[in-house]
């Protein structure tokens, strides 16, 4: 009963634009977050179908249910796992089940389809074969990929080796492969459930979408680093960072929501993370000049976003809602840019990864482009040349992810790196300085050329300032005598040096 009440509450808040669905789910106090998230996502996806069924049967009038709760109950009764509640609710819904099923059947006949999914608008339907695989990240703080593969083989799974193309990720039940891009990621068929598996409960494996594994993998902080995870909860990326760091160094993790941080603390404990320092604090209020963060060289920033890349949160908004959506995207992008600019203020920062689970350019390329314009000391690092989906032009150094091209949720990743200004100067120090001086000085004083070496600089400058004829006139001697005297001076200078 609690599951359905909480799902209805979240759906209602989402419909009133009080927050992103994913955020509302994770902000709830519900014990089984994944179960709640799945139910809310699927109910929202089938919302228009469910409303039609409810209205055709006059269910609200006969049961006195409110619409959000009715949608959740009808979804689970007709399309989900079957009602898990007992008591009066279940008895009431079972009383209306045959009428509800009849309406659903008539809708399928009318549209000439056999599956519930086929009733959805084309914009919401998943393309054939686009159901996402189950990705499992091996937690190298507790085990190795080889040991997990061996354990799973003994547990009845069939290991097919490393994938080499996208088609290899279409798997039968009990088959699995090693991912083609990320060495610690294993891939299973979509229906594989590990929530009750020993490896999951012991923290040896983390259930994490492939795209979500990219930020920590690409940031790649070495062991012993000081690293910040700016918007850390629920913690999968933090645990991944700790694994990359081999639990050596310091991982500062911030999140404004105390409940989410408490959940994250439990997750990190199960994963064996010991290098973390959690703080219930707004990242934007963290002082970059604090002595505590003087050695921070790497930052992972995955700020709040629209969540539009999540498969179950695809946009199905009417044109009337577009204005609200654009306003919300503008607000999110403004917040994301502030976070990004703030992250670049840490004095010893070398690299920062920026990521979102959004498909909107307003939250991705446009935020990064604005940031680079405001921070000329940073540049983009080209990422994974073999990755099939790139950032939108001209930011093709970034990565995008999608159900069609990468078999993941929609995602965006950019890696910003501080310029090595000293390194640039060492390459061509004299020429670069000369070119600047030539631009600044007047033509009459710009005739000297850059010295070829430090040893020749003084002599070259002296010779260029005066022509031989002018020099001869200056000391009243003929040109020939002047040249002899000059050679003697040079010899004497060389002897002294």
C-alpha positions in Angstrom: 0.0 0.0 0.0 2.9 2.4 0.9 4.4 1.8 -2.6 1.3 2.9 -4.4 0.7 5.9 -2.2 4.2 7.2 -2.6 4.1 6.6 -6.4 0.9 8.5 -6.7 2.3 11.4 -4.6 5.4 11.6 -6.8 3.3 11.5 -10.0 1.1 14.3 -8.8 4.1 16.5 -7.9 5.8 15.8 -11.3 2.6 16.7 -13.2 2.5 20.0 -11.2 6.1 20.6 -12.3 7.3 20.6 -8.7 10.5 18.7 -9.6 12.1 16.2 -12.0 10.7 12.6 -11.6 14.1 11.1 -10.7 14.8 13.8 -8.1 11.4 13.4 -6.5 11.9 9.6 -6.3 15.3 9.8 -4.7 14.2 12.5 -2.3 11.4 10.3 -1.0 11.9 8.2 2.2 10.8 5.0 0.5 12.9 2.0 1.3 13.0 0.4 -2.1 14.0 3.2 -4.4 14.5 1.1 -7.5 11.1 -0.5 -7.2 9.4 2.9 -6.7 11.3 4.5 -9.7 10.3 1.7 -12.0 6.6 1.9 -11.1 6.5 5.7 -11.4 8.3 5.7 -14.7 6.2 3.1 -16.3 2.9 4.6 -15.0 3.9 8.0 -16.4 4.9 6.5 -19.7 1.4 4.8 -20.1 -0.4 7.8 -18.5 -2.6 8.7 -21.6 -3.6 5.1 -22.0 -4.4 4.7 -18.3 -6.5 7.9 -18.3 -8.6 6.6 -21.2 -9.2 3.3 -19.5 -10.2 5.0 -16.2 -12.5 7.4 -17.9 -14.2 4.7 -20.0 -15.0 2.6 -16.9 -15.9 5.6 -14.7 -13.5 4.1 -12.1 -13.0 7.4 -10.1 -16.7 7.8 -9.6 -17.2 4.2 -8.5 -14.2 3.9 -6.2 -13.7 7.5 -5.0 -10.0 7.2 -5.9 -8.0 10.2 -6.9 -6.6 10.1 -10.5 -2.8 9.7 -9.7 -3.5 6.7 -7.3 -6.0 5.2 -9.8 -3.4 5.3 -12.6 -0.7 3.6 -10.4 -3.2 0.8 -9.4 -4.6 0.3 -12.9 -1.1 0.1 -14.4 0.2 -2.5 -12.0 -3.1 -4.5 -12.3 -3.2 -4.6 -16.1 0.4 -4.1 -17.3 2.8 -4.5 -14.3 3.6 -7.2 -11.9 0.0 -7.5 -10.5 -1.2 -5.7 -7.4 1.1 -6.2 -4.4 -1.2 -4.6 -1.9 -3.8 -6.4 0.2 -6.9 -5.5 2.1 -9.7 -3.3 0.8 -7.7 -1.7 -2.1 -7.0 -5.1 -3.7 -10.6 -6.3 -3.2 -11.9 -3.1 -4.8 -9.6 -3.2 -7.8 -10.2 -7.0 -8.4 -13.9 -6.2 -8.5 -13.4 -3.9 -11.5 -10.6 -5.9 -13.1 -12.7 -7.6 -15.9 -14.2 -4.2 -17.0 -10.7 -2.6 -17.1 -9.3 -5.6 -19.0 -12.1 -5.4 -21.5 -11.5 -1.7 -22.3 -7.8 -2.4 -22.7 -8.6 -5.3 -25.1 -10.9 -3.1 -27.2 -8.2 -0.4 -27.5 -5.8 -3.0 -28.9 -8.4 -4.3 -31.4 -9.2 -0.8 -32.5 -5.6 0.1 -33.2 -4.8 -3.4 -34.5 -2.0 -4.1 -32.1 -1.2 -6.9 -29.8 1.2 -5.4 -27.2 0.6 -2.7 -24.6 3.7 -0.9 -25.8 2.2 -0.5 -29.3 -0.6 1.6 -27.9 1.8 4.4 -27.1 2.4 7.4 -29.3 5.3 6.9 -31.7 7.4 9.5 -29.8 7.2 7.4 -26.7 7.6 3.9 -28.1 11.1 2.3 -27.9 12.5 1.2 -31.3 12.6 -2.5 -31.8 15.6 -4.0 -30.0 16.2 -0.8 -28.1 15.5 -2.3 -24.6 18.6 -1.5 -22.7 21.0 -4.2 -21.5 21.6 -4.7 -17.8 25.0 -3.2 -17.0 27.1 -4.3 -14.0 30.2 -2.5 -12.9 32.7 -4.7 -11.0 33.8 -3.0 -7.8 37.6 -3.4 -7.9 37.8 -2.2 -4.3 36.5 -5.7 -3.3 37.2 -8.0 -6.2 38.5 -8.4 -9.8 36.7 -8.8 -13.1 38.2 -12.2 -13.5 36.9 -13.4 -10.1 33.4 -12.1 -10.8 33.3 -13.8 -14.2 34.4 -17.1 -12.7 31.8 -16.8 -9.9 29.0 -16.1 -12.4 30.1 -19.0 -14.6 29.8 -21.3 -11.6 26.4 -19.7 -10.9 25.0 -20.8 -14.3 25.8 -17.8 -16.5 27.5 -18.2 -19.9 30.4 -15.9 -20.6 30.8 -15.0 -24.3 34.0 -13.0 -24.0 34.5 -9.3 -24.8 32.0 -7.5 -27.1 33.4 -5.9 -30.2 30.3 -4.2 -31.7 26.9 -2.9 -30.5 25.1 -6.0 -31.8 27.0 -8.1 -29.3 25.1 -6.4 -26.5 21.8 -8.1 -27.6 22.0 -11.1 -25.2 19.9 -14.1 -24.3 19.0 -14.8 -20.6 22.0 -16.1 -18.7 24.5 -14.9 -21.3 26.9 -12.0 -20.6 29.9 -10.2 -22.1 32.6 -7.8 -21.1 31.9 -4.3 -22.4 33.9 -3.0 -25.5 34.8 0.4 -24.0 34.9 0.1 -20.2 37.1 -2.7 -18.9 35.3 -3.2 -15.6 31.8 -3.3 -17.0 29.9 -6.6 -17.7 26.7 -6.7 -19.8 23.7 -8.9 -19.4 20.2 -9.3 -20.9 17.7 -6.6 -19.9 15.6 -8.9 -17.6 18.6 -10.1 -15.5 17.9 -9.1 -11.9 20.8 -8.8 -9.4 19.1 -7.1 -6.5 19.0 -10.3 -4.5 22.3 -11.7 -5.7 25.1 -12.3 -3.3 27.6 -10.3 -5.4 25.3 -7.2 -5.2 24.5 -7.5 -1.5 28.2 -7.9 -0.7 29.1 -4.8 -2.7 31.2 -6.7 -5.2 29.1 -5.4 -8.1 27.4 -2.1 -8.7 24.3 -1.8 -10.9 25.1 1.2 -12.9 24.2 2.3 -16.5 27.2 2.3 -18.9 26.8 6.0 -19.6 26.8 6.8 -15.9 30.2 5.1 -15.6 31.9 7.4 -18.1 32.5 10.5 -15.9 34.8 8.7 -13.3 36.4 6.5 -15.9 37.3 9.6 -18.1 38.4 11.8 -15.2 40.7 9.0 -14.1 42.3 10.5 -11.0 45.5 8.6 -10.0 45.8 7.0 -6.6 46.6 9.5 -3.9 44.7 12.4 -5.6 42.5 14.9 -3.9 39.2 14.8 -5.7 35.8 16.5 -5.4 32.4 15.1 -6.4 30.4 18.2 -6.4 26.8 16.9 -6.5 27.5 13.4 -5.3 24.3 11.6 -4.2 23.1 8.9 -4.7 26.8 7.8 -4.8 27.5 5.4 -7.7 29.9 7.8 -9.4 31.6 8.5 -6.0 32.2 4.8 -5.4 33.5 4.5 -9.0 36.0 7.4 -8.3 37.1 5.7 -5.1 37.8 2.5 -7.1 39.8 4.4 -9.7 41.8 6.0 -6.9 42.2 2.6 -5.2 40.9 4.2 -2.0 44.1 6.3 -1.7 43.9 10.0 -1.4 40.9 12.1 -0.4 37.4 12.1 -2.0 35.3 15.1 -0.9 31.7 14.5 -1.7 29.0 17.2 -1.4 25.2 17.1 -1.6 22.6 19.6 -0.3 20.1 16.9 0.6 20.8 15.2 3.9 18.5 12.2 3.2 20.2 11.5 -0.1 23.6 11.8 1.6 22.5 9.3 4.3 21.5 6.8 1.5 24.9 7.5 -0.2 26.8 6.8 3.0 25.2 3.3 3.2 26.0 2.6 -0.4 29.7 3.6 0.0 30.0 1.5 3.2 28.7 -1.5 1.3 31.2 -0.8 -1.6 34.1 -0.7 0.8 34.9 3.0 0.2 37.2 4.5 2.9 38.7 7.6 1.3 35.5 9.7 1.3 34.7 12.8 3.3 31.0 13.5 3.0 29.5 16.9 3.6 25.9 18.0 3.7 26.7 21.3 1.9 25.9 23.2 -1.3 28.8 22.9 -3.6 28.4 26.5 -4.7 29.1 27.6 -1.1 32.3 25.6 -0.8 35.3 28.0 -0.6 37.9 27.0 -3.3 40.6 28.9 -1.4 40.1 26.9 1.8 43.3 25.2 3.0 41.3 21.9 3.1 41.0 21.9 -0.7 44.4 23.3 -1.6 45.5 20.0 -3.2 42.3 19.3 -5.2 43.3 18.6 -8.8 40.3 16.7 -10.1 36.5 17.5 -9.9 33.5 15.5 -11.1 30.5 17.6 -11.6 27.1 16.0 -12.4 24.6 18.7 -11.3 20.8 18.6 -11.2 19.4 18.4 -14.7 16.1 17.7 -16.5 16.7 13.9 -16.6 15.4 13.9 -20.2 18.0 11.2 -21.1 16.4 8.6 -18.8 14.5 6.2 -21.0 11.3 6.4 -18.9 11.3 10.2 -18.9 11.1 11.0 -22.6 9.3 14.2 -23.4 5.7 13.8 -24.4 4.6 17.3 -23.6 1.9 19.2 -25.5 2.8 22.4 -27.3 1.1 24.3 -24.4 3.8 22.9 -22.0 6.7 23.8 -24.2 7.0 27.3 -22.8 7.2 25.9 -19.3 9.8 23.3 -20.4 12.0 26.0 -22.0 11.8 28.2 -18.9 12.8 25.3 -16.7 15.7 24.4 -19.1 16.9 28.0 -19.0 16.8 27.9 -15.2 18.7 24.6 -15.0 21.3 25.7 -17.5 21.9 28.9 -15.5 22.5 26.8 -12.3 24.7 24.3 -14.2 26.9 27.1 -15.6 27.3 28.6 -12.1 28.4 25.1 -10.8 30.8 24.7 -13.7 32.4 28.2 -13.2 32.7 27.6 -9.5 34.5 24.3 -10.0 37.1 25.9 -12.2 38.0 28.3 -9.4 39.9 25.7 -7.3 43.5 26.9 -7.6 45.3 23.6 -8.3 42.6 22.1 -10.5 43.9 20.1 -13.5 40.8 18.5 -14.9 37.1 18.7 -14.4 34.4 16.3 -15.9 31.0 17.8 -16.5 28.1 15.4 -17.2 24.3 15.3 -17.3 21.6 12.7 -18.0 20.0 15.2 -20.4 19.6 15.2 -24.2 19.0 19.0 -24.4 21.8 21.1 -25.9 20.8 23.9 -23.5 22.1 21.8 -20.6 25.1 20.3 -22.5 27.0 22.0 -25.3 25.6 25.5 -24.6 26.6 25.4 -21.0 30.1 24.1 -21.8 30.6 26.7 -24.6 29.5 29.5 -22.3 31.9 28.3 -19.6 34.9 28.1 -22.0 34.2 31.6 -23.2 34.3 32.8 -19.6 37.3 30.7 -18.7 39.9 31.0 -21.4 42.5 29.2 -19.3 40.6 25.9 -19.9 40.1 23.8 -23.0 38.2 20.6 -24.0 40.0 17.3 -24.0 39.0 15.0 -27.0 37.4 11.8 -25.5 37.3 8.2 -26.7 37.8 8.5 -30.5 36.1 5.1 -31.0 32.9 6.3 -29.2 30.0 6.3 -31.7 28.2 9.4 -30.7 29.9 12.8 -30.4 28.9 16.2 -29.0 27.0 18.6 -31.3 29.2 20.8 -33.6 31.6 22.3 -32.9 32.1 20.6 -29.5 32.8 17.1 -31.0 35.5 16.5 -28.3 32.5 15.8 -26.0 30.5 12.5 -25.8 26.8 11.9 -26.1 25.0 8.7 -25.4 21.6 7.4 -26.5 19.5 4.2 -26.7 20.0 4.0 -30.4 23.7 4.6 -30.8 25.2 3.4 -27.6 22.5 1.2 -26.0 22.4 3.4 -22.9 20.3 6.1 -21.3 20.8 9.5 -22.8 23.9 11.2 -21.5 26.5 13.9 -22.1 30.1 14.2 -20.9 32.7 16.9 -21.3 36.3 16.9 -19.9 37.8 20.4 -19.3 41.6 20.7 -18.7 43.6 23.7 -17.6 46.1 25.1 -20.1 49.8 24.5 -19.4 50.7 28.2 -20.0 54.3 27.7 -18.8 54.7 24.7 -21.1 53.6 26.9 -24.1 56.2 29.5 -23.2 59.0 27.0 -23.0 58.3 25.9 -26.6 58.9 29.3 -28.3 59.6 31.9 -25.6 61.6 34.5 -27.5 59.6 34.4 -30.7 56.3 34.8 -28.8 57.5 37.7 -26.8 59.0 39.4 -29.9 55.7 39.2 -31.8 53.9 40.9 -28.9 56.5 43.6 -28.7 56.5 44.2 -32.5 52.7 44.8 -32.3 53.1 47.2 -29.5 56.0 49.3 -30.6 56.2 52.0 -33.3 57.8 51.1 -36.7 60.9 53.2 -36.0 61.9 51.1 -32.9 60.9 47.7 -34.3 63.9 47.0 -36.5 65.7 44.7 -34.1 65.2 41.0 -34.8 64.9 38.3 -32.1 68.2 37.1 -30.8 69.1 33.5 -31.7 70.7 32.8 -28.4 71.4 34.4 -25.0 75.2 34.6 -25.8 74.6 36.6 -29.0 71.9 38.9 -27.8 74.0 41.9 -26.6 76.2 42.0 -29.8 73.2 41.6 -32.1 71.3 44.5 -30.5 74.4 46.8 -30.7 75.0 46.1 -34.4 71.3 46.5 -35.3 71.0 49.9 -33.7 73.6 51.6 -35.9 74.7 51.2 -39.6 78.4 51.1 -40.3 78.3 54.5 -42.1 76.5 56.2 -39.2 79.0 54.7 -36.8 81.9 56.0 -38.9 80.5 59.5 -38.9 80.1 59.4 -35.2 83.7 58.9 -34.2 85.3 60.8 -37.2 87.3 57.9 -38.6 87.2 56.5 -42.1 85.1 53.4 -42.6 88.1 51.0 -43.1 89.8 52.1 -39.8 86.4 51.9 -38.1 85.9 48.3 -39.1 89.4 47.3 -37.9 88.8 49.0 -34.5 85.5 47.3 -34.3 87.1 43.8 -34.8 89.6 44.6 -32.1 86.8 45.5 -29.7 85.0 42.2 -30.5 88.2 40.2 -29.8 88.7 42.0 -26.5 85.1 41.4 -25.5 85.4 37.8 -26.3 88.6 37.5 -24.2 86.9 39.1 -21.2 83.9 36.8 -21.4 
